[in-house]
Amino acid sequence: MISRIEELLRNNRAFVEQQLQLDPGYFGKLAEGQHPGFLWVGCSDSRVPPDRITGTSPGDMFVHRNIANLVVQTDMNFLSVLQYAVEVLQVQHVIVCGHYGCGGVKAAMGHEHHGLIDNWLRTVKDTQQYFWHELKDLGEAARFDRLVELNVIEQVYNLGKTHTIQAAWARNRRPYIHGWVFDLRNGYIRPQTGMINDNDKIGEVCKFTNGIVGGALRAAA
């Protein structure tokens, strides 16, 4: 166990040496401040590192992660990150990115009790129930994939209705918000929504606006 920690520290020293060989001023510039163009709202899953899968560098992306990449209107941690990213850092894009094989979504699909996390995943269970007419005839694997997609679309809608995003759109129609799913099986990102920066576009992914239980959001995505 200790050897693994020592390995991380050795890796860090190697990282510093490599960066200084490439650019002696790298860390000085890094310390000057951050000017990210993106806010990433992703899952905490260790297999989905946002910088690695998008090819971005330190300073490019502000990051918030939680189980099942949820946008919860009462989550002060998330809301604080969002406000800072949009109002202070002035990011131009906010990306909600889920991933196929998400353990949180899988847990929400079943009937077992998992403790405290059941409260957090309630919103995913609600999404499954709302779209059950679309999901019920799918095989288990296809249903799992589709619920991951629907969950991302739901979180994009929740994001668009936050006070921070609504106020920013009223000022200058920025930032754009996006819904993506990362496919662990092949490494590709699958967009689930277009680029959204107003209430007309956010309405296109709203299940209540569409008024159809199941199916409608696939075409909108």
For each residue, the residues with C-beta under 8 A, 3 or more apart:
1: 4 5
2: 5 6
3: 6 7
4: 1 7 8
5: 1 2 8 9
6: 2 3 9 10
7: 3 4 10 11
8: 4 5 11 12
9: 5 6 12 13
10: 6 7 13 14
11: 7 8 14 15
12: 8 9 15 16
13: 9 10 16 17
14: 10 11 17 18
15: 11 12 18 19
16: 12 13 19 20 27
17: 13 14 20 21
18: 14 15 21 22
19: 15 16 22 23 26 27
20: 16 17 23 24 26 27
21: 17 18
22: 18 19 26
23: 19 20 26 29
24: 20
25: 28 29
26: 19 20 22 23 29 30
27: 16 19 20 30 31
28: 25 31 32
29: 23 25 26 32
30: 26 27 58 59
31: 27 28
32: 28 29
33:
34: 59 62 89
35: 59 89
36: 39 59 60 61 62 85 89 91
37: 60 61 91 92 93
38: 56 60 61 62 91 92 93 94 95
39: 36 61 62 63 64 81 82 85 86 89 91 93 94 95 175
40: 50 61 62 63 64 65 95 97
41: 64 65 69 71 78 94 95 96 97 155 159
42: 48 50 63 64 65 69 95 96 97 98
43: 48 65 66 67 68 69 97 98 99 102 104
44: 65 66 67
45: 48 99 102 103
46: 49
47: 99 184
48: 42 43 45 53 97 99 182 184
49: 46 52 53
50: 40 42 53 54 56 61 63 97
51: 54 55 56 57 58 60 61
52: 49 55
53: 48 49 50 182 187 189
54: 50 51 61 189
55: 51 52
56: 38 50 51 60 61
57: 51 60
58: 30 51
59: 30 34 35 36
60: 36 37 38 51 56 57
61: 36 37 38 39 40 50 51 54 56
62: 34 36 38 39 40 81 84 85 89 91
63: 39 40 42 50
64: 39 40 41 42 77 78 81 82
65: 40 41 42 43 44 69
66: 43 44 69 70 75 78
67: 43 44 70 103 104 117 120 121
68: 43 98 102 104 105 108 120 121 124 151
69: 41 42 43 65 66 96 97 98 102 151 152 155
70: 66 67 75 120 123 124 151 155
71: 41 75 78 96 155 156 158 159 162
72: 75 78 120 123 158
73: 79 158 161 162
74:
75: 66 70 71 72 78 79
76: 79 80
77: 64 80 81
78: 41 64 66 71 72 75 81 82
79: 73 75 76 82 83 162 164
80: 76 77 83 84
81: 39 62 64 77 78 84 85
82: 39 64 78 79 85 86 94 159 162 164 165
83: 79 80 86 87 88 164
84: 62 80 81 87 88 89
85: 36 39 62 81 82 88 89 91 94
86: 39 82 83 89 90 91 94 164 165 168 175
87: 83 84 90 164 168
88: 83 84 85
89: 34 35 36 39 62 84 85 86
90: 86 87 174
91: 36 37 38 39 62 85 86 94 175
92: 37 38 174 175 176
93: 37 38 39 175 176 177 178
94: 38 39 41 82 85 86 91 159 165 175 176 177 178
95: 38 39 40 41 42 177 178 179 180
96: 41 42 69 71 152 155 156 159 177 178 179 180
97: 40 41 42 43 48 50 69 152 179 180 181 182 189
98: 42 43 68 69 102 105 148 149 151 152 155 180 181 182
99: 43 45 47 48 102 148 181 182 183 184
100: 144 145 148 181 182 183 184 185
101: 106 144 148 184 185
102: 43 45 68 69 98 99 105 106 148 151
103: 45 67 106 107
104: 43 67 68 107 108 117 120 121 124
105: 68 98 102 108 109 124 144 147 148 151
106: 101 102 103 109 110 144
107: 103 104 110 112 114 117 121
108: 68 104 105 121 124 125 128 147
109: 105 106 128 143 144 147
110: 106 107
111:
112: 107
113: 118
114: 107 117 118 121
115: 118
116: 119 120
117: 67 104 107 114 120 121
118: 113 114 115 121 122
119: 116 122
120: 67 68 70 72 104 116 117
121: 67 68 104 107 108 114 117 118 124 125
122: 118 119 125 126
123: 70 72 126 127 154
124: 68 70 104 105 108 121 127 128 147 151
125: 108 121 122 128 129
126: 122 123 129 130
127: 123 124 130 131 147 150 151 154
128: 108 109 124 125 131 132 135 147 150
129: 125 126 132
130: 126 127 207 213 214
131: 127 128 134 135 147 150 207 213 214 217
132: 128 129 135 136 213 214
133: 136 213 214 215
134: 131 138 146 213 214 215 218
135: 128 131 132 138 143 146 147 214
136: 132 133 143
137:
138: 134 135 142 143 146
139: 142 143
140: 143 144
141: 144 145
142: 138 139 145 146
143: 109 135 136 138 139 140 146 147
144: 100 101 105 106 109 140 141 147 148
145: 100 141 142 148 149
146: 134 135 138 142 143 149 150
147: 105 108 109 124 127 128 131 135 143 144 150 151
148: 98 99 100 101 102 105 144 145 151 152 181
149: 98 145 146 152 153 181 190 192 221
150: 127 128 131 146 147 153 154 217
151: 68 69 70 98 102 105 124 127 147 148 154 155
152: 69 96 97 98 148 149 155 156 179 180 181 192 193
153: 149 150 156 157 179 192 193 205 217 220 221
154: 123 127 150 151 157 158 207
155: 41 69 70 71 96 98 151 152 158 159 179
156: 71 96 152 153 159 160 177 178 179 192 193 196 202 205
157: 153 154 160 161 202 205 206 207
158: 71 72 73 154 155 161 162
159: 41 71 82 94 96 155 156 162 165 177
160: 156 157 165 166 177 196 199 202
161: 73 157 158 165 166 202
162: 71 73 79 82 158 159 165 166
163: 166 167
164: 79 82 83 86 87 167 168
165: 82 86 94 159 160 161 162 168 169 175 177
166: 160 161 162 163 169 170 199
167: 163 164 170 171
168: 86 87 164 165 171 172 174 175
169: 165 166 172 173 174 197 198 199
170: 166 167
171: 167 168 174
172: 168 169
173: 169 197 198
174: 90 92 168 169 171 197
175: 39 86 91 92 93 94 165 168 197
176: 92 93 94 195 196 197
177: 93 94 95 96 156 159 160 165 193 195 196 197 202
178: 93 94 95 96 156 191 193 194 195 196
179: 95 96 97 152 153 155 156 191 192 193 205 221
180: 95 96 97 98 152 189 190 191 192
181: 97 98 99 100 148 149 152 189 190 192
182: 48 53 97 98 99 100 187 188 189 190
183: 99 100 186 187 188 189 190
184: 47 48 99 100 101 187
185: 100 101
186: 183
187: 53 182 183 184
188: 182 183
189: 53 54 97 180 181 182 183
190: 149 180 181 182 183
191: 178 179 180 194 221
192: 149 152 153 156 179 180 181 221
193: 152 153 156 177 178 179 196 205 220 221
194: 178 191 201
195: 176 177 178 201
196: 156 160 176 177 178 193 201 202 205
197: 169 173 174 175 176 177 201
198: 169 173 201 202
199: 160 166 169 202 203
200: 203 204
201: 194 195 196 197 198 204 205
202: 156 157 160 161 177 196 198 199 205 206
203: 199 200 206 209
204: 200 201 209 210 220
205: 153 156 157 179 193 196 201 202 217 220 221
206: 157 202 203 209 210
207: 130 131 154 157 210 212 213 216 217
208: 211
209: 203 204 206
210: 204 206 207 216 217 220
211: 208 216
212: 207 215 216
213: 130 131 132 133 134 207
214: 130 131 132 133 134 135
215: 133 134 212 218 219
216: 207 210 211 212 219 220
217: 131 150 153 205 207 210 220 221
218: 134 215 221
219: 215 216
220: 153 193 204 205 210 216 217
221: 149 153 179 191 192 193 205 217 218
